[in-house]
């Protein structure tokens, strides 16, 4: 295996790893957005409930 072959393989592997990480981070970001929306909805619901009870 020559040096150029090795560097080409390493570069493609790194690109693949970055693509995988980006996919993972985007899925994680979507999950975090859903969690944040649910938390916000629950918080607003609690505030409304407290105002109605008070």
Biopython code that builds the backbone (N, CA, C, O; Angstrom):
import numpy as np
from Bio.PDB.StructureBuilder import StructureBuilder

atoms = [
    (1, "UNK", "N", (0.853, -1.190, 0.000)),
    (1, "UNK", "CA", (0.000, 0.000, 0.000)),
    (1, "UNK", "C", (0.890, 1.241, 0.000)),
    (1, "UNK", "O", (1.707, 1.425, 0.903)),
    (2, "UNK", "N", (0.732, 2.080, -1.001)),
    (2, "UNK", "CA", (1.585, 3.256, -1.094)),
    (2, "UNK", "C", (1.051, 4.368, -0.205)),
    (2, "UNK", "O", (-0.058, 4.286, 0.324)),
    (3, "UNK", "N", (1.856, 5.398, -0.053)),
    (3, "UNK", "CA", (1.483, 6.525, 0.810)),
    (3, "UNK", "C", (0.243, 7.254, 0.277)),
    (3, "UNK", "O", (-0.629, 7.656, 1.048)),
    (4, "UNK", "N", (0.174, 7.420, -1.065)),
    (4, "UNK", "CA", (-0.967, 8.138, -1.640)),
    (4, "UNK", "C", (-2.261, 7.347, -1.432)),
    (4, "UNK", "O", (-3.311, 7.919, -1.138)),
    (5, "UNK", "N", (-2.170, 6.023, -1.589)),
    (5, "UNK", "CA", (-3.346, 5.176, -1.345)),
    (5, "UNK", "C", (-3.809, 5.317, 0.106)),
    (5, "UNK", "O", (-4.993, 5.489, 0.395)),
    (6, "UNK", "N", (-2.836, 5.238, 0.996)),
    (6, "UNK", "CA", (-3.156, 5.315, 2.420)),
    (6, "UNK", "C", (-3.822, 6.650, 2.764)),
    (6, "UNK", "O", (-4.813, 6.692, 3.493)),
    (7, "UNK", "N", (-3.256, 7.745, 2.225)),
    (7, "UNK", "CA", (-3.816, 9.066, 2.522)),
    (7, "UNK", "C", (-5.222, 9.196, 1.933)),
    (7, "UNK", "O", (-6.099, 9.818, 2.532)),
    (8, "UNK", "N", (-5.429, 8.600, 0.744)),
    (8, "UNK", "CA", (-6.760, 8.668, 0.134)),
    (8, "UNK", "C", (-7.778, 7.910, 0.986)),
    (8, "UNK", "O", (-8.885, 8.395, 1.218)),
    (9, "UNK", "N", (-7.395, 6.711, 1.453)),
    (9, "UNK", "CA", (-8.291, 5.906, 2.291)),
    (9, "UNK", "C", (-8.584, 6.650, 3.594)),
    (9, "UNK", "O", (-9.728, 6.697, 4.044)),
    (10, "UNK", "N", (-7.550, 7.227, 4.194)),
    (10, "UNK", "CA", (-7.726, 7.952, 5.456)),
    (10, "UNK", "C", (-8.668, 9.137, 5.253)),
    (10, "UNK", "O", (-9.522, 9.412, 6.096)),
    (11, "UNK", "N", (-8.504, 9.841, 4.120)),
    (11, "UNK", "CA", (-9.351, 11.008, 3.864)),
    (11, "UNK", "C", (-10.814, 10.576, 3.701)),
    (11, "UNK", "O", (-11.711, 11.209, 4.258)),
    (12, "UNK", "N", (-11.059, 9.493, 2.935)),
    (12, "UNK", "CA", (-12.438, 9.040, 2.724)),
    (12, "UNK", "C", (-13.037, 8.549, 4.044)),
    (12, "UNK", "O", (-14.212, 8.787, 4.322)),
    (13, "UNK", "N", (-12.227, 7.864, 4.853)),
    (13, "UNK", "CA", (-12.726, 7.394, 6.145)),
    (13, "UNK", "C", (-13.089, 8.569, 7.038)),
    (13, "UNK", "O", (-14.110, 8.545, 7.726)),
    (14, "UNK", "N", (-12.245, 9.603, 7.025)),
    (14, "UNK", "CA", (-12.514, 10.774, 7.862)),
    (14, "UNK", "C", (-13.801, 11.458, 7.379)),
    (14, "UNK", "O", (-14.623, 11.882, 8.191)),
    (15, "UNK", "N", (-13.970, 11.564, 6.058)),
    (15, "UNK", "CA", (-15.181, 12.190, 5.522)),
    (15, "UNK", "C", (-16.407, 11.372, 5.944)),
    (15, "UNK", "O", (-17.434, 11.936, 6.322)),
    (16, "UNK", "N", (-16.292, 10.049, 5.876)),
    (16, "UNK", "CA", (-17.406, 9.184, 6.267)),
    (16, "UNK", "C", (-17.728, 9.371, 7.753)),
    (16, "UNK", "O", (-18.896, 9.432, 8.138)),
    (17, "UNK", "N", (-16.686, 9.462, 8.582)),
    (17, "UNK", "CA", (-16.884, 9.649, 10.018)),
    (17, "UNK", "C", (-17.572, 10.980, 10.294)),
    (17, "UNK", "O", (-18.465, 11.060, 11.137)),
    (18, "UNK", "N", (-17.153, 12.025, 9.581)),
    (18, "UNK", "CA", (-17.762, 13.346, 9.766)),
    (18, "UNK", "C", (-19.230, 13.299, 9.349)),
    (18, "UNK", "O", (-20.094, 13.866, 10.017)),
    (19, "UNK", "N", (-19.504, 12.609, 8.224)),
    (19, "UNK", "CA", (-20.884, 12.498, 7.742)),
    (19, "UNK", "C", (-21.736, 11.755, 8.778)),
    (19, "UNK", "O", (-22.865, 12.152, 9.066)),
    (20, "UNK", "N", (-21.177, 10.667, 9.334)),
    (20, "UNK", "CA", (-21.881, 9.899, 10.355)),
    (20, "UNK", "C", (-22.150, 10.767, 11.576)),
    (20, "UNK", "O", (-23.254, 10.758, 12.119)),
    (21, "UNK", "N", (-21.137, 11.520, 12.009)),
    (21, "UNK", "CA", (-21.259, 12.361, 13.200)),
    (21, "UNK", "C", (-22.306, 13.438, 12.944)),
    (21, "UNK", "O", (-23.103, 13.753, 13.829)),
    (22, "UNK", "N", (-22.310, 14.009, 11.732)),
    (22, "UNK", "CA", (-23.294, 15.049, 11.404)),
    (22, "UNK", "C", (-24.703, 14.474, 11.441)),
    (22, "UNK", "O", (-25.629, 15.109, 11.945)),
    (23, "UNK", "N", (-24.859, 13.259, 10.902)),
    (23, "UNK", "CA", (-26.170, 12.617, 10.932)),
    (23, "UNK", "C", (-26.611, 12.370, 12.363)),
    (23, "UNK", "O", (-27.769, 12.595, 12.715)),
    (24, "UNK", "N", (-25.672, 11.902, 13.191)),
    (24, "UNK", "CA", (-25.980, 11.635, 14.597)),
    (24, "UNK", "C", (-26.345, 12.927, 15.309)),
    (24, "UNK", "O", (-27.314, 12.971, 16.067)),
    (25, "UNK", "N", (-25.559, 13.995, 15.064)),
    (25, "UNK", "CA", (-25.814, 15.262, 15.749)),
    (25, "UNK", "C", (-27.138, 15.867, 15.307)),
    (25, "UNK", "O", (-27.833, 16.480, 16.117)),
    (26, "UNK", "N", (-27.505, 15.706, 14.021)),
    (26, "UNK", "CA", (-28.776, 16.262, 13.556)),
    (26, "UNK", "C", (-29.937, 15.498, 14.182)),
    (26, "UNK", "O", (-30.937, 16.102, 14.571)),
    (27, "UNK", "N", (-29.812, 14.155, 14.284)),
    (27, "UNK", "CA", (-30.853, 13.359, 14.936)),
    (27, "UNK", "C", (-30.941, 13.737, 16.403)),
    (27, "UNK", "O", (-32.037, 13.873, 16.948)),
    (28, "UNK", "N", (-29.783, 13.908, 17.052)),
    (28, "UNK", "CA", (-29.750, 14.304, 18.463)),
    (28, "UNK", "C", (-30.349, 15.694, 18.637)),
    (28, "UNK", "O", (-31.068, 15.945, 19.604)),
    (29, "UNK", "N", (-30.057, 16.591, 17.714)),
    (29, "UNK", "CA", (-30.604, 17.947, 17.781)),
    (29, "UNK", "C", (-32.113, 17.939, 17.617)),
    (29, "UNK", "O", (-32.818, 18.687, 18.295)),
    (30, "UNK", "N", (-32.621, 17.082, 16.704)),
    (30, "UNK", "CA", (-34.067, 16.964, 16.533)),
    (30, "UNK", "C", (-34.694, 16.432, 17.819)),
    (30, "UNK", "O", (-35.735, 16.923, 18.256)),
    (31, "UNK", "N", (-34.054, 15.422, 18.427)),
    (31, "UNK", "CA", (-34.558, 14.847, 19.680)),
    (31, "UNK", "C", (-34.588, 15.909, 20.779)),
    (31, "UNK", "O", (-35.558, 16.008, 21.530)),
    (32, "UNK", "N", (-33.496, 16.717, 20.868)),
    (32, "UNK", "CA", (-33.431, 17.767, 21.883)),
    (32, "UNK", "C", (-34.503, 18.828, 21.629)),
    (32, "UNK", "O", (-35.076, 19.357, 22.582)),
    (33, "UNK", "N", (-34.783, 19.147, 20.369)),
    (33, "UNK", "CA", (-35.822, 20.129, 20.050)),
    (33, "UNK", "C", (-37.186, 19.611, 20.499)),
    (33, "UNK", "O", (-37.982, 20.364, 21.061)),
    (34, "UNK", "N", (-37.462, 18.320, 20.251)),
    (34, "UNK", "CA", (-38.743, 17.726, 20.684)),
    (34, "UNK", "C", (-38.856, 17.790, 22.200)),
    (34, "UNK", "O", (-39.903, 18.155, 22.736)),
    (35, "UNK", "N", (-37.762, 17.429, 22.900)),
    (35, "UNK", "CA", (-37.769, 17.473, 24.367)),
    (35, "UNK", "C", (-38.007, 18.898, 24.853)),
    (35, "UNK", "O", (-38.770, 19.110, 25.795)),
    (36, "UNK", "N", (-37.361, 19.877, 24.220)),
    (36, "UNK", "CA", (-37.519, 21.282, 24.628)),
    (36, "UNK", "C", (-38.956, 21.748, 24.401)),
    (36, "UNK", "O", (-39.517, 22.455, 25.238)),
    (37, "UNK", "N", (-39.557, 21.354, 23.271)),
    (37, "UNK", "CA", (-40.946, 21.753, 22.981)),
    (37, "UNK", "C", (-41.882, 21.144, 24.023)),
    (37, "UNK", "O", (-42.788, 21.819, 24.512)),
    (38, "UNK", "N", (-41.668, 19.862, 24.367)),
    (38, "UNK", "CA", (-42.517, 19.211, 25.374)),
    (38, "UNK", "C", (-42.349, 19.914, 26.722)),
    (38, "UNK", "O", (-43.338, 20.176, 27.406)),
    (39, "UNK", "N", (-41.113, 20.219, 27.110)),
    (39, "UNK", "CA", (-40.859, 20.896, 28.384)),
    (39, "UNK", "C", (-41.529, 22.263, 28.403)),
    (39, "UNK", "O", (-42.114, 22.662, 29.410)),
    (40, "UNK", "N", (-41.441, 22.975, 27.291)),
    (40, "UNK", "CA", (-42.064, 24.300, 27.203)),
    (40, "UNK", "C", (-43.582, 24.183, 27.326)),
    (40, "UNK", "O", (-44.211, 24.962, 28.041)),
    (41, "UNK", "N", (-44.165, 23.220, 26.637)),
    (41, "UNK", "CA", (-45.615, 23.012, 26.709)),
    (41, "UNK", "C", (-46.042, 22.694, 28.139)),
    (41, "UNK", "O", (-47.028, 23.241, 28.633)),
    (42, "UNK", "N", (-45.299, 21.809, 28.802)),
    (42, "UNK", "CA", (-45.619, 21.441, 30.188)),
    (42, "UNK", "C", (-45.505, 22.664, 31.092)),
    (42, "UNK", "O", (-46.363, 22.882, 31.947)),
    (43, "UNK", "N", (-44.453, 23.465, 30.913)),
    (43, "UNK", "CA", (-44.256, 24.654, 31.741)),
    (43, "UNK", "C", (-45.403, 25.648, 31.543)),
    (43, "UNK", "O", (-45.926, 26.188, 32.518)),
    (44, "UNK", "N", (-45.796, 25.893, 30.296)),
    (44, "UNK", "CA", (-46.895, 26.828, 30.014)),
    (44, "UNK", "C", (-48.192, 26.281, 30.612)),
    (44, "UNK", "O", (-48.972, 27.028, 31.203)),
    (45, "UNK", "N", (-48.421, 24.966, 30.455)),
    (45, "UNK", "CA", (-49.612, 24.339, 31.026)),
    (45, "UNK", "C", (-49.651, 24.499, 32.536)),
    (45, "UNK", "O", (-50.707, 24.786, 33.101)),
    (46, "UNK", "N", (-48.509, 24.317, 33.199)),
    (46, "UNK", "CA", (-48.454, 24.478, 34.658)),
    (46, "UNK", "C", (-48.757, 25.918, 35.050)),
    (46, "UNK", "O", (-49.492, 26.153, 36.009)),
    (47, "UNK", "N", (-48.201, 26.885, 34.323)),
    (47, "UNK", "CA", (-48.447, 28.303, 34.623)),
    (47, "UNK", "C", (-49.933, 28.617, 34.475)),
    (47, "UNK", "O", (-50.528, 29.268, 35.334)),
    (48, "UNK", "N", (-50.524, 28.147, 33.378)),
    (48, "UNK", "CA", (-51.965, 28.387, 33.149)),
    (48, "UNK", "C", (-52.783, 27.732, 34.259)),
    (48, "UNK", "O", (-53.735, 28.321, 34.771)),
    (49, "UNK", "N", (-52.403, 26.509, 34.626)),
    (49, "UNK", "CA", (-53.114, 25.778, 35.674)),
    (49, "UNK", "C", (-53.034, 26.534, 37.008)),
    (49, "UNK", "O", (-54.032, 26.674, 37.715)),
    (50, "UNK", "N", (-51.816, 27.022, 37.340)),
    (50, "UNK", "CA", (-51.641, 27.798, 38.578)),
    (50, "UNK", "C", (-52.511, 29.052, 38.553)),
    (50, "UNK", "O", (-53.135, 29.401, 39.556)),
    (51, "UNK", "N", (-52.550, 29.729, 37.404)),
    (51, "UNK", "CA", (-53.359, 30.964, 37.305)),
    (51, "UNK", "C", (-54.851, 30.652, 37.465)),
    (51, "UNK", "O", (-55.587, 31.410, 38.098)),
    (52, "UNK", "N", (-55.283, 29.538, 36.891)),
    (52, "UNK", "CA", (-56.700, 29.153, 36.996)),
    (52, "UNK", "C", (-57.060, 28.760, 38.425)),
    (52, "UNK", "O", (-58.143, 29.077, 38.918)),
    (53, "UNK", "N", (-56.125, 28.058, 39.084)),
    (53, "UNK", "CA", (-56.382, 27.613, 40.459)),
    (53, "UNK", "C", (-56.375, 28.817, 41.410)),
    (53, "UNK", "O", (-57.196, 28.893, 42.324)),
    (54, "UNK", "N", (-55.454, 29.746, 41.193)),
    (54, "UNK", "CA", (-55.293, 30.870, 42.125)),
    (54, "UNK", "C", (-56.530, 31.778, 42.161)),
    (54, "UNK", "O", (-56.550, 32.766, 42.895)),
]
sb = StructureBuilder()
sb.init_structure("model")
sb.init_model(0)
sb.init_chain("A")
sb.init_seg("    ")
for serial, (resi, resn, name, xyz) in enumerate(atoms, 1):
    if name == "N":
        sb.init_residue(resn, " ", resi, " ")
    sb.init_atom(name, np.array(xyz, "f"), 0.0, 1.0, " ", f" {name:<3s}", serial, name[0])
structure = sb.get_structure()
